[in-house]
Amino acid sequence: MPVSASPTIAAPVAPQVATTVSFAMKAESATDTSVSELSPARLRAAKKAYTTRFLAQRLAVNAGGYHLRQAAPQPGDVVLARVVEIGHHTKLEGPQSRRQSLFVGDEILVAYGNRYAPDQFLAEVPSDLRRCQLVAAGGLAGLVTESHAKIQAATEIQPLGLLADDSGLVNLQRLAPLSATKTPDLTGRPPVIAVLGTSMNSGKSTTLGCLVRGLSASGLKVAAGKATGTGSGNDAHLFTDAGASLVLDFTDFGHPTTYKLDYDQVRALLLSMIDALTLCSPEVVVVEIADGVYQAETARLLNDPAFHAVVDHVLFSAADALGATAGLQLLARAGVPVAAVSGVLTASPLAAREASAMIDTPVIETWDLCRPEVALNLLPARK
């Protein structure tokens, strides 16, 4: 479990929630009215997603006072949906990141969100509660517009209604322990290293985890975060297991995904996350920027003076030698200092040698970052 720096900071992993699994429960159907009652027993029986873990905490204490509302969904709105057809995602990641097997007829609590995943799906929040898809195992409902040719069709779900209480629709931002501000005070922050990559699955999270391991093994106190991406507990758990004293991701700020967020929110999220991570008094902060350098939000960050003001060094993860070469050229044009290249390409000694022959930046095998002497050599000199 990540260690909280203060009572106001919640760790990314929620306490264990007892979930009743129902394989063939007769579910109430959504009515034509705008509001329908929702019993506590039905809410408790629904399978909860990682994205809805802060809601799951509340429901474990009191599941009363909720109802379903028929309305146009917005990113972050929680929806009760029924599984119609099993596709690519056969399991739902729960609040504790346990993979819950899905069955046709299951009712699930997930959040609406946009998805950007070149290896899987491009999806958007639909304009109504039409049948849509489970587009991420962490608990993301969206309408698939494109998919990778080698990926099975997405799991189909039928939204039954948006979850609401006396305060209105239940949106993840209302439940989140943290909120982003455009002007956090980063005076006196520790050195910050960002991990970027060529694309999805280029090895960014593993690179960051290994770096955290090496730095923490050297005796340094390390805080780690994931500023952009799609909600899942896998990376947060990896950073914790590697030795980070505090771990946060964008879901702690109420965002199930950061794709298509207003850019001012993306910038505020990065700055606020670094600010929140400093509350545990770390000696170094490491932050992952998800997806690739061509992804729209990432590309804008690289050219933003705010990014340059708070990030001291970058580790770049690449899938192959050409990606490493082109990525470094792009980062150089943006004025981003790169300390080393790592990632998937280092699994192949030949690919690593190809990259080393073409670039001046050191190429470091990912698992070598776990060695304190290697990790310490990547610490930036303060500006």
NUKOL-383991 format. One record per residue (C-alpha): residue number from 1; residue in one letter; x, y, z. Coordinates in steps of 0.05 Angstrom, whole numbers, plus 32768, in hexadecimal, padded with zeros to 4 digits. Example, Ala and Ser with C-alpha at 12.3 -4.5 7.8 and 13.67 -1.06 7.14 Angstrom:
residues 2
fivex:zamar:c1:c2:c3
1:a:80F6:7FA6:809C
2:s:8111:7FEB:808F
end
This chain:
residues 383
fivex:zamar:c1:c2:c3
1:m:8000:8000:8000
2:p:801B:8046:7FF0
3:v:802A:8070:802E
4:s:8002:80B0:8034
5:a:8029:80EF:8042
6:s:7FF0:8110:8069
7:p:7FA8:8101:807D
8:t:7F90:8127:8040
9:i:7FB5:80FB:800E
10:a:7F94:80B9:7FFD
11:a:7FBD:8080:7FE2
12:p:7FAA:8068:7F9D
13:v:7F94:8024:7FB7
14:a:7F53:8022:7FDD
15:p:7F46:7FF6:801B
16:q:7F2C:7FB0:800C
17:v:7EE4:7FB2:7FF8
18:a:7EB9:7F74:8000
19:t:7E97:7F67:7FBE
20:t:7E5E:7F36:7FB4
21:v:7E66:7F13:7F72
22:s:7E25:7F05:7F4D
23:f:7E29:7EDC:7F0D
24:a:7DE0:7EDC:7EFA
25:m:7DBE:7F12:7F23
26:k:7D7D:7F2A:7F07
27:a:7D8B:7F75:7EFE
28:e:7D58:7FAC:7EFE
29:s:7D52:7FCA:7EBA
30:a:7D5A:8015:7EAF
31:t:7D16:8036:7EA8
32:d:7D00:806D:7E7A
33:t:7CFC:809D:7EB4
34:s:7D37:80CA:7EC3
35:v:7D42:80AC:7F09
36:s:7D3C:8066:7F24
37:e:7D49:804C:7F6A
38:l:7D86:8023:7F79
39:s:7D88:7FF4:7FB5
40:p:7DC5:7FEE:7FE2
41:a:7DC7:7FA3:7FD6
42:r:7DCC:7FAD:7F8B
43:l:7E03:7FE0:7F92
44:r:7E2B:7FB2:7FC0
45:a:7E23:7F78:7F8F
46:a:7E3D:7FA0:7F53
47:k:7E86:7F95:7F42
48:k:7EAE:7FD4:7F4E
49:a:7EE8:7FEC:7F23
50:y:7F2B:8009:7F36
51:t:7F15:804C:7F1B
52:t:7EDA:804C:7F4C
53:r:7F03:8037:7F89
54:f:7EF4:8076:7FB1
55:l:7EAA:806A:7FA6
56:a:7EB4:8021:7FBA
57:q:7ED0:8039:7FFD
58:r:7E90:8060:800A
59:l:7E62:8028:7FF4
60:a:7E85:7FF8:8023
61:v:7E6E:8025:805C
62:n:7E2A:803B:8042
63:a:7E0B:8028:7FFF
64:g:7DC9:804B:800C
65:g:7DB0:808B:7FED
66:y:7DC3:807E:7FA5
67:h:7D99:807C:7F66
68:l:7DA1:8076:7F1B
69:r:7D97:80B2:7EEE
70:q:7D8E:80B3:7EA3
71:a:7DBA:80EC:7E89
72:a:7DF1:80FB:7E57
73:p:7E32:80E1:7E74
74:q:7E71:810A:7E80
75:p:7EB8:80F2:7E8C
76:g:7EBE:80D8:7ED3
77:d:7E74:80CA:7EDD
78:v:7E68:8087:7EFE
79:v:7E39:8058:7ED9
80:l:7E18:8017:7EEE
81:a:7E1C:7FEA:7EB1
82:r:7E0B:7FA2:7E9F
83:v:7E3D:7F76:7E7A
84:v:7E1C:7F61:7E38
85:e:7E54:7F3D:7E13
86:i:7E9B:7F2A:7E29
87:g:7ED1:7F43:7DFB
88:h:7F1A:7F5A:7E03
89:h:7F14:7F6A:7E4D
90:t:7EFE:7F2B:7E70
91:k:7F0D:7F46:7EB5
92:l:7F01:7F86:7EDB
93:e:7F37:7FA3:7F07
94:g:7F1A:7FAE:7F4C
95:p:7F28:7FE3:7F81
96:q:7F63:7FBA:7F9B
97:s:7F79:7FA8:7F53
98:r:7F60:7F61:7F58
99:r:7F49:7F4A:7F14
100:q:7EFF:7F37:7F1A
101:s:7EE6:7F07:7EE4
102:l:7EAC:7F23:7EBD
103:f:7E6E:7EFD:7EAA
104:v:7E34:7F10:7E7D
105:g:7DFF:7F2F:7EAA
106:d:7E30:7F4C:7EDC
107:e:7E22:7F93:7EF3
108:i:7E5F:7FBE:7EF9
109:l:7E6F:8004:7F13
110:v:7E9F:8027:7EE4
111:a:7EAD:806E:7ECE
112:y:7EA3:808E:7E8B
113:g:7EE3:80A6:7E69
114:n:7F08:80AF:7E27
115:r:7F3E:807D:7E16
116:y:7F7D:8085:7DEC
117:a:7FA1:8042:7DE3
118:p:7FC3:8035:7DA0
119:d:7FCC:7FEC:7DB3
120:q:7F83:7FE4:7DC6
121:f:7F4A:8016:7DBE
122:l:7F3A:805E:7DAD
123:a:7EFA:806E:7DD2
124:e:7ED0:80AA:7DE6
125:v:7E99:80BA:7E18
126:p:7E57:80B1:7DF3
127:s:7E21:80E8:7DF2
128:d:7DEE:80BB:7E14
129:l:7DE6:807A:7E3A
130:r:7DE7:804E:7DFC
131:r:7E08:800A:7DFD
132:c:7E54:8013:7DFE
133:q:7E93:7FEE:7E12
134:l:7EC2:7FE0:7E4C
135:v:7F00:8000:7E2D
136:a:7F30:7FF6:7E67
137:a:7F36:7FC1:7E9C
138:g:7F3D:7FF6:7ED2
139:g:7EF5:8008:7EC7
140:l:7EE9:8037:7E8D
141:a:7EA9:803B:7E65
142:g:7EAC:8059:7E1F
143:l:7E97:8052:7DD7
144:v:7ECD:8032:7DAD
145:t:7EDB:8058:7D6C
146:e:7F1B:8033:7D57
147:s:7F3F:7FF5:7D6D
148:h:7F80:7FD0:7D5F
149:a:7F79:7F9B:7D2A
150:k:7F94:7F65:7D57
151:i:7F68:7F75:7D93
152:q:7F27:7F50:7DA0
153:a:7EE8:7F7B:7DA0
154:a:7EDC:7F9F:7DE1
155:t:7EAF:7F83:7E18
156:e:7E68:7F9E:7E0D
157:i:7E43:7FBF:7E46
158:q:7DFD:7FDD:7E4C
159:p:7DFB:801B:7E79
160:l:7DBF:8018:7EA8
161:g:7DC7:805E:7EC3
162:l:7DF6:8091:7EE1
163:l:7E01:808A:7F2C
164:a:7DE5:80C5:7F53
165:d:7DD7:80D9:7F9B
166:d:7DB7:8115:7FBC
167:s:7DF2:8141:7FA6
168:g:7DE9:812F:7F5D
169:l:7E0E:8101:7F2D
170:v:7E49:80DB:7F4B
171:n:7E87:80F2:7F26
172:l:7ECD:80DA:7F39
173:q:7EE5:8120:7F45
174:r:7EB2:8129:7F7C
175:l:7ECD:80EB:7F9F
176:a:7F18:80F5:7F93
177:p:7F45:8106:7FCE
178:l:7F6E:8138:7FA6
179:s:7F5F:8170:7F75
180:a:7F8B:8193:7F43
181:t:7F9D:81DD:7F46
182:k:7FBB:8206:7F0F
183:t:7FEE:8229:7F3C
184:p:800A:81F9:7F70
185:d:8045:8210:7F99
186:l:8081:81E7:7F83
187:t:80B4:8210:7FA9
188:g:80E9:81E3:7FC6
189:r:80D3:81A6:7FA0
190:p:8105:816C:7F9B
191:p:8123:8156:7F58
192:v:80EF:813D:7F28
193:i:80FB:8107:7EF3
194:a:80C5:80F9:7EBE
195:v:80C0:80B8:7E98
196:l:80A8:80BE:7E50
197:g:80A4:808D:7E17
198:t:809A:8081:7DCE
199:s:8055:8062:7DD5
200:m:8028:8036:7DFF
201:n:804D:7FF8:7E17
202:s:8092:8014:7E0C
203:g:80A6:8004:7E54
204:k:8099:8046:7E78
205:s:807A:802A:7EB7
206:t:80AF:7FF3:7EBF
207:t:80E6:8027:7EB3
208:l:80C8:8054:7EE9
209:g:80BF:801A:7F19
210:c:8107:8003:7F10
211:l:8120:804A:7F1A
212:v:80F8:8050:7F5A
213:r:8115:800F:7F71
214:g:815C:8025:7F65
215:l:8153:8069:7F85
216:s:812F:804E:7FC2
217:a:8162:8016:7FCA
218:s:8198:804C:7FCE
219:g:8175:8068:800B
220:l:8150:80A1:7FEA
221:k:8107:80AF:7FF9
222:v:80E1:80AD:7FB7
223:a:809B:80C2:7FA4
224:a:807C:80AB:7F62
225:g:8041:80BE:7F38
226:k:801E:80B2:7EF6
227:a:8004:80F4:7EDA
228:t:7FDF:80DD:7E9C
229:g:7FC2:809D:7E7F
230:t:7F88:806E:7E8B
231:g:7F73:8059:7ED2
232:s:7F91:8018:7EEB
233:g:7FB2:8003:7F2C
234:n:7FEA:7FDA:7F0B
235:d:801C:8012:7F06
236:a:800C:8030:7F4A
237:h:8018:7FEC:7F6A
238:l:8059:7FE3:7F43
239:f:8073:8026:7F5C
240:t:8060:8015:7FA4
241:d:8080:7FD0:7F9F
242:a:80BF:7FF1:7F84
243:g:80C6:801A:7FC4
244:a:80A3:805D:7FB8
245:s:808E:807E:7FF9
246:l:8051:809E:7FD9
247:v:802E:808D:7F98
248:l:7FF8:80B5:7F75
249:d:7FD7:80B4:7F31
250:f:7FA4:80DE:7F0C
251:t:7F6B:80B5:7F28
252:d:7F7B:80D1:7F6D
253:f:7F67:8114:7F4E
254:g:7F25:80F8:7F34
255:h:7F37:80E8:7EEB
256:p:7F2B:80A2:7ED1
257:t:7F55:80B5:7E94
258:t:7F79:80F4:7E7C
259:y:7F6C:80EC:7E32
260:k:7F44:8128:7E17
261:l:7F4A:814E:7E58
262:d:7F4E:8199:7E4E
263:y:7F99:81A7:7E48
264:d:7F98:81D8:7E82
265:q:7F7F:819F:7EAD
266:v:7FB8:8172:7E94
267:r:7FEC:81A6:7EA7
268:a:7FCB:81B3:7EEA
269:l:7FC8:8168:7EF7
270:l:8013:815F:7EEC
271:l:8026:819B:7F17
272:s:7FF5:8189:7F4E
273:m:800C:8141:7F4F
274:i:8055:8156:7F58
275:d:803E:8185:7F8F
276:a:8017:814E:7FB2
277:l:8050:811D:7FAD
278:t:807F:814D:7FD0
279:l:8053:814A:800F
280:c:8077:810B:8026
281:s:80B9:8132:8023
282:p:80DA:8106:7FEE
283:e:8120:8110:7FD6
284:v:810C:8102:7F8E
285:v:80CA:8100:7F68
286:v:80C0:80D3:7F2B
287:v:8083:80DD:7EFE
288:e:806A:80B5:7EC2
289:i:804B:80D7:7E86
290:a:8022:80A2:7E63
291:d:801B:808F:7E1A
292:g:804D:80A9:7DE6
293:v:806D:80EC:7DD6
294:y:803E:80F4:7D9A
295:q:7FFF:80EE:7DC6
296:a:7FDE:8132:7DC7
297:e:7FE0:8143:7E11
298:t:8028:8128:7E18
299:a:8040:8150:7DDB
300:r:8024:8190:7DF8
301:l:8043:8183:7E3C
302:l:8088:817C:7E1D
303:n:8084:81C2:7E00
304:d:8065:81E1:7E3E
305:p:8092:820F:7E68
306:a:806F:81F3:7EA6
307:f:8089:81AD:7E95
308:h:80D0:81C8:7E8D
309:a:80CB:81EE:7ECE
310:v:80BA:81B1:7EF9
311:v:80DC:8177:7ED5
312:d:8128:8172:7EDC
313:h:8137:8132:7EB5
314:v:8114:8101:7E87
315:l:811D:80B6:7E7F
316:f:8105:80A1:7E3B
317:s:80E8:805B:7E2E
318:a:80E9:8041:7DE7
319:a:80D1:8002:7DC5
320:d:8109:7FFF:7D92
321:a:8147:8023:7D7B
322:l:8124:804E:7D47
323:g:80F2:8064:7D7B
324:a:8129:8077:7DAA
325:t:814D:80A0:7D75
326:a:810F:80C4:7D5C
327:g:80F6:80D0:7DA3
328:l:8136:80F0:7DB9
329:q:8135:811E:7D7D
330:l:80EF:8134:7D8E
331:l:8101:8140:7DD7
332:a:813F:8166:7DC3
333:r:8115:8195:7D97
334:a:80E8:81A1:7DD4
335:g:8124:81B0:7E00
336:v:8117:8174:7E2E
337:p:8156:8158:7E50
338:v:8159:810C:7E4B
339:a:8185:80E8:7E7D
340:a:817F:80A2:7E5F
341:v:8159:8074:7E31
342:s:813B:8034:7E4A
343:g:80FC:800B:7E41
344:v:80E8:7FD0:7E15
345:l:8121:7FD9:7DE4
346:t:8153:7FC5:7E1A
347:a:8135:7F7F:7E1C
348:s:815B:7F74:7DDB
349:p:81A6:7F7E:7DE1
350:l:81A9:7F87:7D96
351:a:8174:7FBE:7D96
352:a:8197:7FE0:7DD0
353:r:81D9:7FE0:7DA9
354:e:81B5:7FFC:7D6C
355:a:819B:8035:7D95
356:s:81DE:8042:7DB7
357:a:81FF:8047:7D73
358:m:81D0:807F:7D5E
359:i:81C8:80A9:7D9D
360:d:81F6:80C9:7DD1
361:t:81C5:80BE:7E0B
362:p:81D4:8081:7E36
363:v:81A9:8044:7E29
364:i:819C:8020:7E6B
365:e:817E:7FDB:7E71
366:t:813D:7FE4:7E97
367:w:814C:7FB5:7ED1
368:d:8191:7FD4:7EDB
369:l:816B:8012:7EF4
370:c:815D:7FE9:7F33
371:r:81A6:7FEE:7F45
372:p:81B2:802A:7F74
373:e:81F3:803F:7F52
374:v:81CF:8042:7F0E
375:a:8192:8067:7F28
376:l:81B9:809A:7F50
377:n:81E1:80AC:7F12
378:l:81A0:80C4:7EF2
379:l:818F:80F6:7F28
380:p:818C:813C:7F09
381:a:81B4:8177:7F20
382:r:8182:81AB:7F39
383:k:8174:81E6:7F0C
end
